[in-house]
Amino acid sequence: MKTHRVVTTGLLVSMGLILHFVESMIPMSSIVPGAKLGLANIVSLVGLVLFGFQGGFQILLLRILIGSLMAGTFMTVSFYLSLSGGIFSFLAMFLAYTHLKNKFSLIGISVIGAIFHNLGQVITAYFVISNPGIFYYLPYLVLMAIPTGIGVGLASYFTVNYLPETFLRGSNYGS
């Protein structure tokens, strides 16, 4: 079972990296500057469902670390924005998944994660630029987070629901 988990983690991190680089080719800045679809968050949510907090968080950190090393943004402002947004998002999704699973589907949990991702990034940006005016940008990011969170949630929902039952055995999905 440990080999299965290591291989699955590696596959999810790899898929997250591919989604990250594909997403970087999609020009979203014309709609809301700095906004992204968040496609790589699909693997974070799937990892949370399959492996719980520890495994999902490991996937998130590896995806951000390796992605920033490959893109040449490690230890830059972009890296810290991605890291803070990812951590805020993952913690919010974890809390919603464990405590509000009966009230929210994976789609709702994904929207919560998208909103908190933007919140984490804006808070980090505030500490970088020391200008409270950055918080005026948050409502626009939240408006973009709702449809992108729905898309990520749908992809995560269908991914998890189409995995074979033997694959989900031992995960905390549906419990």
Secondary structure per residue as TSV (DSSP state, phi and psi in degrees):
chain	resnum	aa	ss	phi	psi
A	1	M	-	360.0	-32.2
A	2	K	H	-66.6	-39.4
A	3	T	H	-62.3	-41.9
A	4	H	H	-58.8	-42.1
A	5	R	H	-68.2	-42.3
A	6	V	H	-64.3	-43.9
A	7	V	H	-65.8	-44.5
A	8	T	H	-63.9	-41.4
A	9	T	H	-60.8	-45.6
A	10	G	H	-61.3	-41.1
A	11	L	H	-65.5	-41.7
A	12	L	H	-66.6	-40.8
A	13	V	H	-62.8	-43.9
A	14	S	H	-62.1	-44.3
A	15	M	H	-63.8	-38.2
A	16	G	H	-63.2	-39.3
A	17	L	H	-65.9	-42.9
A	18	I	H	-62.3	-46.0
A	19	L	H	-62.7	-37.9
A	20	H	H	-61.0	-46.4
A	21	F	H	-74.0	-33.7
A	22	V	H	-64.3	-43.3
A	23	E	H	-63.4	-33.2
A	24	S	T	-66.9	-16.0
A	25	M	T	-89.1	-7.6
A	26	I	S	-92.9	119.7
A	27	P	-	-78.7	94.2
A	28	M	-	-97.5	-12.9
A	29	S	T	-63.7	-20.6
A	30	S	T	-72.6	-23.7
A	31	I	T	-83.2	-63.2
A	32	V	S	-136.3	115.2
A	33	P	T	-55.0	130.8
A	34	G	T	88.0	-11.1
A	35	A	-	-75.9	144.8
A	36	K	-	-136.0	164.4
A	37	L	-	-74.6	-28.6
A	38	G	-	78.4	29.0
A	39	L	T	-59.2	-35.0
A	40	A	T	-66.3	-18.4
A	41	N	H	-71.8	-12.2
A	42	I	H	-58.0	-45.5
A	43	V	H	-70.4	-30.0
A	44	S	H	-66.0	-42.9
A	45	L	H	-69.5	-41.5
A	46	V	H	-63.6	-41.4
A	47	G	H	-61.7	-39.8
A	48	L	H	-61.7	-43.4
A	49	V	H	-66.1	-43.9
A	50	L	H	-76.4	-40.2
A	51	F	H	-120.1	-1.1
A	52	G	H	78.7	-164.3
A	53	F	H	-60.7	-53.3
A	54	Q	H	-61.7	-49.0
A	55	G	H	-67.2	-42.8
A	56	G	H	-64.0	-40.9
A	57	F	H	-67.2	-37.7
A	58	Q	H	-62.4	-43.1
A	59	I	H	-61.5	-45.0
A	60	L	H	-59.1	-50.5
A	61	L	H	-64.3	-42.7
A	62	L	H	-63.8	-41.4
A	63	R	H	-62.3	-44.9
A	64	I	H	-69.5	-44.0
A	65	L	H	-64.0	-51.9
A	66	I	H	-66.4	-40.8
A	67	G	H	-60.9	-41.2
A	68	S	H	-71.0	-34.9
A	69	L	H	-66.1	-41.1
A	70	M	H	-70.2	-34.6
A	71	A	H	-85.6	-10.2
A	72	G	T	78.6	24.2
A	73	T	-	-111.4	11.1
A	74	F	T	-60.9	132.6
A	75	M	T	66.2	21.9
A	76	T	S	-102.4	175.7
A	77	V	H	-58.9	-39.7
A	78	S	H	-59.1	-41.4
A	79	F	H	-62.1	-46.8
A	80	Y	H	-67.4	-35.1
A	81	L	H	-64.9	-43.8
A	82	S	H	-65.0	-44.4
A	83	L	H	-64.1	-47.5
A	84	S	H	-66.1	-42.1
A	85	G	H	-63.0	-42.8
A	86	G	H	-63.7	-42.6
A	87	I	H	-67.6	-47.2
A	88	F	H	-56.6	-47.2
A	89	S	H	-61.6	-47.8
A	90	F	H	-65.1	-42.1
A	91	L	H	-62.9	-41.7
A	92	A	H	-65.0	-42.8
A	93	M	H	-66.0	-39.2
A	94	F	H	-61.8	-47.4
A	95	L	H	-63.4	-42.3
A	96	A	H	-66.9	-40.0
A	97	Y	H	-67.4	-39.8
A	98	T	H	-81.9	-32.8
A	99	H	H	-105.6	-22.5
A	100	L	S	-123.7	22.8
A	101	K	T	-59.8	-31.0
A	102	N	T	-76.5	-18.5
A	103	K	T	-101.1	-27.0
A	104	F	-	-124.4	139.4
A	105	S	-	-81.9	-179.5
A	106	L	H	-61.5	-27.6
A	107	I	H	-67.0	-47.4
A	108	G	H	-63.7	-39.5
A	109	I	H	-64.5	-37.1
A	110	S	H	-66.1	-40.0
A	111	V	H	-63.3	-42.7
A	112	I	H	-58.5	-44.9
A	113	G	H	-62.1	-40.3
A	114	A	H	-65.0	-41.3
A	115	I	H	-65.2	-44.4
A	116	F	H	-70.9	-27.3
A	117	H	H	-61.8	-46.0
A	118	N	H	-65.1	-40.1
A	119	L	H	-61.3	-45.3
A	120	G	H	-61.8	-39.5
A	121	Q	H	-69.1	-40.4
A	122	V	H	-67.3	-39.2
A	123	I	H	-63.0	-43.7
A	124	T	H	-64.2	-42.3
A	125	A	H	-61.4	-36.2
A	126	Y	H	-61.1	-43.2
A	127	F	H	-68.4	-28.2
A	128	V	H	-76.2	-46.0
A	129	I	H	-100.1	-11.0
A	130	S	-	53.6	43.7
A	131	N	-	-132.3	112.6
A	132	P	G	-65.8	-11.8
A	133	G	G	-62.8	-19.1
A	134	I	G	-61.7	-25.9
A	135	F	G	-71.0	-17.7
A	136	Y	G	-68.6	-18.3
A	137	Y	G	-81.2	-19.7
A	138	L	H	-58.5	-43.8
A	139	P	H	-59.0	-36.1
A	140	Y	H	-67.3	-39.5
A	141	L	H	-67.0	-38.1
A	142	V	H	-65.1	-39.6
A	143	L	H	-61.0	-35.2
A	144	M	H	-76.9	-28.0
A	145	A	H	-68.6	-29.4
A	146	I	H	-65.8	-56.0
A	147	P	H	-67.3	-35.8
A	148	T	H	-69.4	-36.3
A	149	G	H	-64.6	-37.1
A	150	I	H	-64.2	-43.8
A	151	G	H	-63.1	-45.6
A	152	V	H	-64.1	-40.8
A	153	G	H	-63.6	-42.3
A	154	L	H	-62.0	-45.7
A	155	A	H	-62.1	-40.8
A	156	S	H	-66.6	-43.5
A	157	Y	H	-59.3	-49.6
A	158	F	H	-68.4	-35.1
A	159	T	H	-62.0	-49.8
A	160	V	H	-66.9	-40.9
A	161	N	H	-71.5	-20.7
A	162	Y	T	-99.3	2.8
A	163	L	S	-72.7	144.9
A	164	P	-	-62.1	149.4
A	165	E	H	-57.3	-36.5
A	166	T	H	-65.1	-29.2
A	167	F	H	-71.2	-36.1
A	168	L	H	-82.6	-13.3
A	169	R	T	-60.1	127.6
A	170	G	T	94.9	-12.3
A	171	S	S	-83.8	173.6
A	172	N	-	-102.0	23.5
A	173	Y	T	-77.4	130.6
A	174	G	T	79.8	-1.4
A	175	S	-	-99.0	360.0
